[in-house]
Amino acid sequence: MTTAAVARPAARRRGAAVSRWLLPMAPAVLLLGLFVAGPILWSGYVSFTNAALTGAAATDPEFVGLENFRRLFADPALWHSAWVTVVFTVGSAVIGQNGLGLLIAVLTRHRNRLLRNTVGIAVVSAWVLPELVAAFALYAFLNPEGTLNALLGAVGLNEQDWLYSAPLLAVILGNVWRGTAFSMLVYQAALSEVPTELAEAAEVDGAGALRRFWHVTLPIIRRSVLTNLMLVTLQTLGVFTLIYVLTAGGPGDATQTLPLLMYDEAFELDEIGYGATISLVLLAVGALFAVVYARTLREEV
């Protein structure tokens, strides 16, 4: 029997194996291509045109090459919005949601069921609210005639317009309030897998609670920490409704993140091509975070 005759059955078997793997994946790949890759490719194309919502450019956009990119990187608004986005993401996702979620999970780990359920319901209730409803609830709490000032006035403290005097802090805390539940649930699941024998052995050796957490618990759940960081960071980069309802990017441009800048340019100023260019910058920032977290996770294996 020739070598070619032997190779043909083996090739057919490999082809059959590949087909068995590809066929079940085909619907998912098709949907990803249609609803994920499709819009990204369309945004990439539009960013090289002067497409607009109205006028001649709406019906017959012209190819402008790299003009939108040159204009964007020379625009001070881009760098300001990028900085606000970084501060908002680090403050509300990396430090706020991640840190507070871990703290709640650790503090309620060995508490009685009633306390755990009460805290869990209180935290998760903000997460399950639609983002628009949560944003209006926050606005009712923080506006000059809202609940927070009413409470401060009742105890004789100064009232103020929180959305004007501390707008970035207000939207950061608002996003922490709404999103902490996800991190808490991730860490509660991760902590449930930590063997209690290890912590008990460390306690017998004289390690305090902080040292037991740092040297025993944290190394075991580090992959959950990195995974949670990646997920909440990418989600926070795209937050729009919460900020738009609370401040609309103001006062001035104090809370104008990249999603709000993109919306203003594309839909308020009717420059779809320029707005699509900003969306690609936001996509690149998210991809950079994802690559860093993914490489770190790979190194943990």
Buried (B, 14 or more C-beta within 10 A) or exposed (E): EEEEEEEEEEEEEEEEEEEEEEEEEEEEEEEEEEEEEEEEEEBBBBBBBBBBBEEEBEEEBEEBEEBBBEBBEEBEBBEBBBEBBBBBBBBBBBEBBBBBBBBBBBEBBEEEEEEBEEBBEEBBEBBEBEBEEBBBBBBEBBBEEBEBBEEEEEEEEEBEBBBBEBBBEBBBBBBBBBBBBBBBBBBBEBBEEBEEEBBEEBBEEEBEEEEBBEEBBBEBBBBBBBBBBBBBBBBBBBBBBBBBBBBBBBEEBBBBBBBBBBBBBBEEEBBBBBBBBBBBBBBEBBEEBBEBBEEBBEEEE
